[in-house]
Amino acid sequence: MSPVSRVPLILLALLGTSASALDWALEGEWKGWKEVHAKQYLKEEEAFRRAVWEKNLRKIEQHNQEGNSFQLAMNHLGDLTDEEFNEMLSSFRSDLADQPGKKVALFQESASLETPKEVDWRTKGYVTPVKNQGHCGSCWAFSATGALEGLRFNRTGKLIPLSEQNLIDCSWKLGNQGCHGGYITRAFEYVRENGGINSETSYPYLEKDGSTCSYNSQDRAANCTSVVVVPVGNEVALEQAVATIGPVSVAVDSRSFYFHFYKSGVFDSSSCTQLVSHAMLAVGYGTLQDGGNNTAYWILKNSWSEKWGEQGYMRLVKGTGNHCGIANQASYPAL
C-alpha cells in the first residue's frame, strides 16, 4: 500500500473524485507510472490518487509549453497534493533559528577574495551519492550529514556516508524533532557535544523516528568542533564559503508545485519566497551560457532520490536577490 495515508470515501465525495471524472486516455500512462514506482493503493483510495496525479501531470505539461528557464517532469511523488508534499518533505524548522545556539561563529566575508568562476565539489570527491529521505521530514539531517561528509573528506581524503538516523534519534535534546523537522546547526551542535557521529553503515537509515539513540563511540566516523553561519541573505558571503570551505548546508523555500516537480534547467520561479522550508546542500555554483545570455546558478544536492531533478540535484538561479532564500540559513561545521 502507498505510504500516503488512506483517503476516506467521504473526502472523495467532497472532492468530486469519481471514476467518470478521470481521463481514461491516460490509463496506460497511469499503470506504467504505478509499476515503475511500485505504487499500490486500496480500492477506495486509487481514484483520488489518480485524480491528483492527473492534475499534477496537466500542470507539468502546461508549464513545459510556456518556455520557462526550467522544465518539470512527473516523478515518484506525483500522487501527492501540494499540502501533503509540504507536510511530509518541507521540514526545516526555521523557528529554531530564533533560539541562540552555542558557540556559533559568523563567517567573515572578504572584500579582497577573488572566488573561482565555477566550483563543483562533486568533481573533487567531497560529495556522497544522492540519498532519499522518503516519507520522513528529515531534510535537515541529510543536509547536515552532507556538510559533515565534505568536512571529513577534506581532512582525511576518505568519503564515507554518515548517519542521518543517528541525528534523528539522538538530537532531540537540542530541539530537533526527528521526522517532524529540525534545524541544521542543531545537528552540528549535537555532533560537537556528542564527540562524533556514526557512519550510515553502522547506523542505517530507517525512515522513521521514535527509536532509542544507538550512537556507538567506538564506531565514530566523523566529528566537528565548531559551527559557522553565513550572514543572513548574503549571497556573496555564501559564494565565498562554498568556494573556500566545501559543501555548505542551506535552506530554501520548496513549497511550490514547481519545486516539487523540477526536472532540469535553472530554477527561477516567482512562486519562491524568502520563507525557507527545506534543507539542501550547496555543492557548487556555475554559469549557464545560452544565446549570449549568462545565467549564474547554485548547484544544490537534494534528498528526494535521483528520480527528482537532475539526478537528485537542482540548479537554482544565483545573484538575483537571494532567490528562494538560499542564503538565509547557510551554515557549515568545522574542525
MOBELGI-V186146 format. One record per backbone hydrogen bond with DSSP energy under -1.0 kcal/mol. NH is the residue of the N-H (numbers start at 0). CO is the residue of the C=O. If there is no record, write none. Layout:
NH_CO, NH_CO
//
This chain:
1_39, 11_7, 12_8, 13_9, 14_10, 16_11, 20_17, 21_18, 25_22, 26_23, 29_25, 30_26, 31_27, 32_28, 33_29, 34_30, 35_31, 36_32, 38_33, 44_41, 45_41, 48_44, 49_45, 50_46, 51_47, 52_48, 53_49, 54_50, 55_51, 56_52, 57_53, 58_54, 59_55, 60_56, 61_57, 62_58, 63_59, 65_62, 70_263, 72_260, 77_74, 79_76, 84_80, 85_81, 86_82, 87_83, 88_84, 89_85, 90_88, 91_276, 92_181, 93_91, 95_92, 96_93, 97_94, 98_95, 104_226, 106_228, 118_284, 120_282, 122_119, 124_121, 125_120, 132_302, 135_133, 136_178, 137_135, 141_137, 142_138, 143_139, 144_140, 145_141, 146_142, 147_143, 148_144, 149_145, 150_146, 151_147, 152_148, 153_149, 154_150, 155_151, 156_152, 162_197, 167_163, 168_164, 169_165, 170_166, 173_170, 174_171, 175_170, 176_180, 179_176, 180_177, 181_90, 186_182, 187_183, 188_184, 189_185, 190_186, 191_187, 192_188, 193_189, 194_190, 195_190, 196_221, 199_160, 202_198, 218_215, 219_216, 220_196, 221_196, 224_333, 225_333, 227_331, 228_104, 229_329, 232_326, 233_230, 234_232, 237_233, 238_234, 239_235, 240_236, 241_237, 242_238, 243_239, 244_240, 247_281, 248_330, 249_279, 251_277, 252_323, 259_255, 260_256, 261_258, 262_70, 263_70, 265_68, 266_314, 271_268, 275_273, 276_251, 277_251, 279_249, 280_300, 281_247, 282_298, 284_118, 285_296, 287_294, 289_292, 292_289, 294_287, 296_285, 297_315, 298_283, 299_313, 300_280, 301_311, 304_130, 307_304, 308_261, 309_312, 310_308, 311_307, 313_299, 315_297, 316_266, 317_295, 324_321, 325_322, 327_324, 330_248, 331_227, 333_225
//
